[in-house]
Amino acid sequence: MKVFVAGATGVLGRALVLQLVARGHEVVGMTRSESKQDLVRSLGARPIVADALDPDAVAQAVASAEPQVVVHELTALSGKLSARDMRHPERSSVAIMTNRLRTEGTNHLLAAARAVGARRFLAQSFGAFRWARAGGPVLSEADPVDPNPPAAMRAALVGILHVERAVPSIEWGEGLVLRYGGFYGPGTAISLAPDAQLAAPIRKRLFPIIGDGGGVWSHVHIDDAAAATVAAVDRGQPGIYNIADDEPAPVREWLPVLASALGAKPPRRIPRWLGRLVAGETATLMMTEARGSTNEKAKRELGWTPRYASWRQGFAQGLG
């Protein structure tokens, strides 16, 4: 099929384009940068340059590709998040731009896809951890999103909630939202690269376990996330799908294993009150109260099975 990938040069976009091409799809990859056209070509796709926040440019780009499927993988998360950004996510330029891409960018892509008669639209959401006031430590797609999340998290959820409401409700085609777990593997924030954004502070023991470390996270290898997306190009009813491995786990379990895989000493532990002071309320909530995500729906309905069923295996074998 003809597949249009917005965000083709991001870490997930690159892995996705490679797998789509390997499956025989004809891929057009959208990038905002003229200088990245050769990268798109090297992946086996045809590049097209457009700013996702320019509705006319997006309309022209999608019209020129005439895709049957549009895949929205646009974020600004390749930018560096500082400690200040974590303490005040509502002021982070990375979070602000990502929200725009998930609101305005989503609307522009949906309008363009509808205009060309695309039959399927896939969009990226976030599911490394969830917020809830009730229920157990692991949530399914049927569990509602917290209507009144902690104040520290509200700004970051604006774009996510827009995607999850707008895409599955389209009437002109099939809209699927892929709620990815936390990425790890080559090119991601958790990899063997010396400057990987999360790996670097873990090596320096600057990524402590806060409080009881009971916040549950879900992980997924970047290649497994791409494989699930390829599966969703062909299969699955409209709706939301959690794309994560089989083992959601509390921070106190997975973080020491990750530190060991990175050749680092065990992470320090600090009390919750100190975590609020040095890392901020957002990081403290992530470490102590977050819920994980079950992948049973994606495995059942997309026919997808992650190569790395657990982060235990993935951290040992898949970081490089």
C-alpha positions in Angstrom: 0.0 0.0 0.0 0.9 3.7 -0.2 1.8 4.8 3.3 2.5 8.4 4.3 4.6 8.8 7.5 4.7 12.2 9.2 7.8 12.3 11.4 9.8 9.9 9.3 13.2 11.0 10.6 12.4 10.6 14.3 13.7 7.6 16.2 10.4 5.7 15.8 9.8 7.0 12.3 13.2 5.7 11.0 12.6 2.2 12.4 9.0 2.3 11.1 9.9 3.3 7.6 12.6 0.6 7.3 10.1 -2.1 8.3 7.3 -0.7 6.1 9.6 -0.8 3.1 10.8 -4.3 4.0 7.2 -5.4 3.9 6.8 -4.0 0.4 4.8 -0.8 1.1 5.4 2.3 -0.9 6.4 4.9 1.7 6.5 8.7 1.6 8.3 10.2 4.6 7.6 13.8 5.7 10.2 15.9 7.3 10.4 19.5 8.2 14.1 19.8 7.3 15.5 20.0 3.8 18.7 18.6 5.1 17.1 15.3 6.1 15.8 14.3 2.7 18.8 12.1 2.1 18.1 10.3 5.4 14.6 9.5 4.3 15.9 8.2 0.9 18.4 6.0 2.7 15.6 4.4 4.5 13.9 3.4 1.2 11.2 6.1 1.2 10.4 9.2 -0.9 11.0 12.4 1.1 8.7 15.3 1.2 9.4 18.5 3.1 6.6 20.2 5.0 5.9 22.0 8.3 3.3 20.0 10.2 2.0 23.3 11.7 1.3 24.8 8.2 -2.1 23.3 7.1 -1.6 24.2 3.4 1.9 22.6 3.3 0.5 19.4 5.0 -2.4 19.3 2.5 -0.1 19.6 -0.5 2.3 17.0 0.9 -0.4 14.4 1.5 -2.2 15.2 -1.8 1.1 14.6 -3.7 1.5 11.2 -2.0 -2.1 10.0 -2.4 -1.7 7.5 0.5 -4.1 4.8 1.6 -2.7 5.0 5.1 -1.4 8.1 7.0 0.8 7.5 10.1 1.3 10.4 12.5 4.6 10.0 14.5 5.3 13.8 15.0 6.7 14.9 18.4 9.4 17.3 19.5 10.7 14.8 22.0 14.1 14.6 20.3 14.8 17.9 22.0 16.7 17.8 25.3 14.7 18.0 28.5 16.5 19.8 31.3 16.0 19.2 35.0 14.1 22.5 35.0 11.8 21.1 32.3 11.0 18.1 34.5 10.2 20.4 37.5 8.0 22.7 35.3 6.8 20.7 32.3 4.2 23.4 31.5 7.0 25.7 30.7 9.1 23.3 28.6 9.6 24.3 25.0 9.8 20.5 24.1 6.4 19.8 25.8 4.8 22.9 24.4 5.8 22.1 20.8 4.8 18.4 21.2 1.4 19.5 22.4 1.1 21.7 19.3 2.1 18.8 17.0 -0.5 16.6 18.8 -3.3 19.1 18.5 -2.7 21.4 15.5 -0.6 18.9 13.7 -3.1 16.1 14.2 -5.9 18.3 12.9 -3.9 19.2 9.8 -3.1 15.6 9.0 -6.6 14.4 9.6 -8.0 17.0 7.2 -5.4 16.2 4.6 -6.0 12.4 4.9 -9.8 12.9 4.6 -9.3 15.1 1.5 -7.4 12.4 -0.4 -9.6 9.6 0.7 -7.2 7.7 2.9 -8.9 4.7 4.5 -6.7 4.4 7.6 -5.1 6.9 10.0 -2.6 5.9 12.8 -1.4 8.2 15.5 1.1 8.1 18.3 0.1 8.5 21.9 1.9 7.8 25.2 1.5 4.8 27.5 4.7 4.4 29.4 2.7 5.1 32.5 -0.9 6.2 33.2 -2.6 8.3 35.9 -5.6 7.0 37.8 -7.4 7.5 41.1 -8.7 3.9 41.2 -7.9 0.5 39.9 -4.9 -1.7 40.1 -1.3 -1.1 39.1 -1.8 -2.2 35.4 -4.6 -0.6 33.3 -6.2 -1.6 30.0 -7.5 0.6 27.2 -10.9 0.2 28.7 -9.9 2.0 31.9 -10.8 5.7 31.7 -8.2 8.4 31.6 -8.2 10.4 34.8 -10.5 13.4 34.3 -8.7 15.3 37.0 -5.0 14.4 36.8 -2.4 15.9 39.2 -1.8 19.5 38.4 1.9 18.8 37.5 0.7 16.5 34.7 -2.1 18.5 33.1 -0.1 20.4 30.6 1.6 17.3 29.2 -1.7 15.5 28.8 -3.3 18.2 26.6 -1.9 16.8 23.3 -2.3 13.2 24.3 -6.0 13.6 25.2 -6.6 15.4 21.9 -5.1 12.6 19.8 -7.0 9.9 21.8 -10.3 11.7 21.3 -10.0 13.0 17.7 -8.5 10.0 15.9 -10.7 7.0 16.9 -13.9 9.1 16.2 -13.3 9.9 12.5 -16.2 8.8 10.4 -14.5 8.8 6.9 -12.0 6.1 7.7 -10.4 3.9 10.4 -8.6 5.8 13.2 -6.2 3.9 15.5 -4.2 5.4 18.3 -1.0 3.5 19.4 -0.2 4.2 23.0 3.5 3.4 23.1 5.4 2.4 26.3 8.7 3.9 27.1 11.1 3.4 24.3 14.5 1.9 24.7 17.1 0.6 22.2 19.4 2.3 19.6 18.7 6.0 19.1 16.4 6.3 22.1 16.9 8.0 25.5 17.8 4.6 26.9 20.6 3.1 24.9 24.3 2.4 25.1 25.1 5.8 23.4 27.2 7.9 25.9 24.9 10.9 25.5 21.5 9.0 25.6 19.3 11.3 27.6 18.1 9.0 30.4 21.1 6.6 30.3 23.6 9.3 31.0 22.2 10.4 34.4 21.7 6.8 35.3 25.4 6.1 34.7 26.2 9.1 36.9 23.8 8.0 39.7 21.8 11.1 39.1 18.5 9.2 38.5 17.5 8.1 42.0 14.6 6.0 43.1 12.2 8.3 44.8 10.2 7.2 47.8 9.1 3.5 47.5 9.7 3.4 43.8 6.2 1.9 43.4 5.2 3.8 40.2 4.6 1.2 37.5 6.1 1.8 34.0 5.7 -0.1 30.7 8.5 -0.4 28.3 8.9 -1.3 24.6 11.9 -1.8 22.4 11.9 0.7 19.5 11.9 -2.1 16.9 9.0 -3.8 18.6 7.1 -0.5 18.6 7.7 -0.2 14.9 6.6 -3.7 14.3 3.3 -3.1 16.1 2.7 0.0 13.9 3.4 -2.0 10.8 0.8 -4.6 12.0 -1.7 -1.8 12.6 -1.3 -0.6 9.0 -3.1 -3.8 8.0 -5.1 -4.9 11.0 -7.2 -3.8 14.0 -10.5 -2.1 14.5 -10.6 1.7 15.2 -9.7 2.5 18.8 -6.7 2.8 21.2 -4.0 0.1 21.6 -1.4 -0.2 24.3 2.0 -1.0 22.7 4.2 -2.2 25.4 6.0 -5.4 26.5 4.5 -8.1 28.7 5.9 -7.0 32.0 4.8 -3.6 33.5 7.0 -3.2 36.6 7.6 -0.7 39.4 10.6 1.6 39.2 12.3 -0.1 42.1 12.4 -3.3 40.0 13.4 -2.1 36.6 15.7 0.8 37.3 18.4 -1.2 39.1 18.4 -3.8 36.3 18.8 -1.0 33.7 21.6 0.6 35.7 23.4 -2.8 35.7 22.9 -3.2 32.0 24.5 0.3 31.5 27.5 -0.7 33.6 26.4 1.7 36.4 26.2 1.3 40.1 22.8 0.8 41.7 20.6 3.9 41.8 20.5 5.9 44.9 17.3 6.1 46.9 15.9 9.4 48.3 12.7 10.1 50.3 9.6 11.4 48.6 9.9 14.9 50.2 13.4 15.3 48.9 12.4 14.0 45.5 9.8 16.9 45.3 12.5 19.4 46.1 15.3 18.2 43.8 13.3 16.6 40.9 9.9 18.2 41.2 6.3 16.9 41.6 6.1 15.4 38.1 9.1 13.1 38.5 8.0 12.2 42.0 4.6 11.2 40.8 6.1 9.2 37.9 8.3 7.3 40.4 5.7 6.6 43.0 2.1 6.6 41.7 2.1 5.8 38.0 0.2 2.8 36.6 1.4 0.5 33.8 -0.4 -0.7 30.7 -1.4 -4.2 29.6 -0.7 -5.1 25.9 -3.3 -7.9 25.6 -5.5 -6.1 23.2 -2.7 -5.3 20.8 -1.4 -8.8 20.8 -4.9 -10.2 20.3 -6.3 -7.8 17.6 -3.1 -6.7 15.8 -1.5 -10.2 15.8 1.6 -8.6 17.3 4.1 -10.2 19.6 7.1 -8.2 20.9 10.5 -9.7 20.2 11.5 -8.6 23.7 8.7 -9.8 25.8 10.2 -8.3 28.9 12.5 -5.3 29.6 14.7 -7.8 31.5 15.6 -9.5 28.2 15.6 -6.2 26.3 17.9 -4.3 28.6 20.4 -7.2 28.5 20.3 -7.7 24.7 18.7 -4.8 23.0 20.2 -1.5 24.2 23.0 -1.4 21.6 
